[in-house]
C-alpha cells in the first residue's frame, strides 16, 4: 500500500475517475440508508450483489489487460486464473448466509486489490482508483453486515410477535367460549 498514493487520482481520465467515484459512493450509500433510514432485507441483498458485480468489473479489467495486444506482464496461467478466481469466489459468497457471504465477498475484493498492487502493470492513477474502490466496497459490505446483524433479528422478532398476537387474537375468543361453557357443565 505504500506505493499507492490517492493523490494520483487527479491524473485519472475523467470517465474513469467519475465512474469510480460514483461506484464508490453507491457502495456506501446503501448501508447508510439502512443504518439511518431503517433496515431492509432487500437493500442488504442489493449491497452484497453490488459488491460482487463490482468485483466482476475489477476482474474484467485484469482480463482485458492480460489479453491485450502487448500485455505487460505477458499472460500466464496464473494471470488468467487470478482474473477468474476472485469473481468465482464472490459468486460462491452470494450463495452463503449473509454472515459468511459478506466476509467472503470482501476477502475476494481485497485479494483482487492485492493482485493489482503486485502486478505493477497499472498506471499509478489506476492503482489509486483500485484502492479507493476496494476501501469503499469493503467498508460498504461491513456496514451492511453490521446493519443486518443489528436489525435483522429485531425485524424477525417483530414479525414473529405480530404473527403470534394475530393467531392468539383469532384463536382466544372461540376457545374462551368453549372452555367456559365446558367448565360450567351447561353443555
Buried (B, 14 or more C-beta within 10 A) or exposed (E): EEEBEEEBBEEBEEEEBEBBBEBBEBBBBBBBBBBEEEBBBEBBBBBBEBBBEBBBEBBEBBBEBBEEEEBEEEBEEEBBEBBEBBBBBBBBBBEBEBEEBBBBBBBBBBBBBBBBBEBEBBEBBBBBBBBBBBBBBBBBBBBBBBBBEEBBEEBEEEEEEEEEEEEEEEEEEEEEEEEEEEEEEEE
